[in-house]
Amino acid sequence: MNSSEKNRSGPPSELQENLEILRETYFFSGLPLETLKVFAYLCTRVKFKQGEYIFRQNEDDGRAFYIISGKARLERADNSTTKEIRDCRTGEFLGGLTLLGEVRRLFSLKAVQDTVCLILNRDKFSKALEQFPDIMPRIFKAVAKNIDAWEERFLADRADSCGECIVNLGVSLI
């Protein structure tokens, strides 16, 4: 067996793992392989300890997160109380809109277990876009499709039980 065969049969590199994660993430899934490789290279992995905040409400940190392992909880502070919204688990991608422009966080995300995230920040994303300006329509299409699918799921799952919230829907009308 030659050295290239050994490399193929060994564990995948972090770069290869990042590439596979991006391929499966709605935001990046429709992009050409060459572009995905650049984004995979620009990503970093960060470990968050249980109880540590991954991001905080009202910040604009310009970072998108993919949860590689662990669990984190979305929280929303309102006046003097903090409400737990939902748990986010392995395989979830959060914050893609922050890559496209300044977006203030409406929630905080706190690790409830030790959590590892793949992170891409807006500055690196923007610099990479300079190399591949033709990919933006694909990204916009993926984001629009995801927003529409979310609203469809919400209507199917909760429209009958959430009379007050149904009048506030229409995010897909943006």
N, C-alpha and C positions, 0 to 999 in steps of 0.2 A: 504494500500500500504506500503510495507516495504522500508527500506532505499535504498536497491540496485535498486528497481524499480524507486525510485525518481531520483537516479543518472542517470539512463538510459534515463529518459524522459526529463531531464534538458538539458541545453546547453552543447555542447561538450567541453571538456577540450582543452587547447592549445596544449597539447601533441597529443590528438586525431586529432585535426585539422592539425597539422604538418604531422601526419601519412597519412592522406587523401591526402594532397598536394603531398607528396612524391610518393604515389601510382599512382598519375596521371601524374607525371613528367617522361618523357621518360628515363632519366638517371637512375632512381631508380625503375621504374615500374616492371621490371622482377625479382626483388629480393624477397627472402622469407620474410614473415611477421616478424619473429624474428629479422632479420637484419634491416628491415625498422623501427622497433620500436627503435632500438639503434640510428639510424641516426636521427629519429624524436626527440629523447631526446636531441641529441647533437646540434640541430639547435637552433639558437637564432632569435628573432624578433627585428628589428631595424627600428625606424621611422626616415625618412629623411624629412626635411622641404623643401618647394619649394625653388629652387635655390641652394640647397646643392648638392655637388658631392657625388655620391654613390661609384664610383671608378674613377680613372684618368688614362688617356693614359700613357703608358710606365711603369706603376707600375706592380709589381707582388705581389698582396695582398693575393693570395691563397684562395680567397673566391668565392663561387658560390651563386647566388641570385635567389630567386623566388619572383616575385612581387605579394604580397597579395592584395594590394590596391594602387591606385594612378596611376601616369604616369611619366615616365622618358624618357629623350631624349639621344640617342646615338650621340656623336659628335666626329669629328676627326680633330685634329689640324695638319695643314700642312704649313710649313714656317710661315707666319704671319697671316694666316686666319684659322678660325674654321668653318667647314662645319657641318651642321645638317644632320645626316644620316637617322634616323627614330625614331619614338616614340615607346617605349616599354610600354605595358599595363599590367593590372591585368592578371595573369595566365601565364606570360612568365618566363622561366627559363634561366638564363644567367650565363655563366662562368663555366660550368661543367668541361671543360678541365683543369681548374686551380686546381681542386681537384686531378688530376692525375699526375701533375708535374708542374715545374716552367714554367709559361706562362706569358709573358709580354703583358699587355693590349694594343690592337691596337686602342681602342676607350676610350672615357670618357663617363660616364653615369651620367646625371644630372637630379635631380628631377624637373619636371615642375609643379607638384602639390605635396602636402604633400603625401608621399609614404611610405608604410610599406613593408619591405622585410623580408623574411625568409632566413637566412644565415647559410651556413655550411662552415667551414674553412678546409683547407687542413690538418692541424695538427690533428684535431679531426677525420676527415675522415680517415687518415692514421692509427691512433691508433685503430679505429674501425675495419679497414681491418685486423689488426693483429688477431682479434677474429674470423673473417670470411674470411680467405684467398681464399676460393673457389668461391667467388662472382665476382672476377675480370673478368673472361671470360664473364660473363653476362653483366657487365658494358661496356666492350670493344665492345661487340656485339651491345648493345643499342646505343653507340656512333657512331659506323660504320653505323648502319642502319639510324640514324638521319642525318649523313653527306650525305649519298647516297640520302635520301629523299629530303634534301635541294637542292642538285644539280639537281635532277629530276624536282623539282618545278621551279627552276630558268630557266632551259632549256625550260620547257613548257610555262612559263610566259613571258620570255624575250629574248629568243634566236634570234628571228627575228628582234627585235628592238635594239639589243645591239651588233652590229657587232664587235666592238673593244674588248668588254669584253669576248666574246665567246672564243677567242683564249687563254684567261687566265684561263679558267675553267679547271677542272680536279682534284679538291680537293679530289674527291672520288678515285683517282688513287694513293693516298698516301699509 
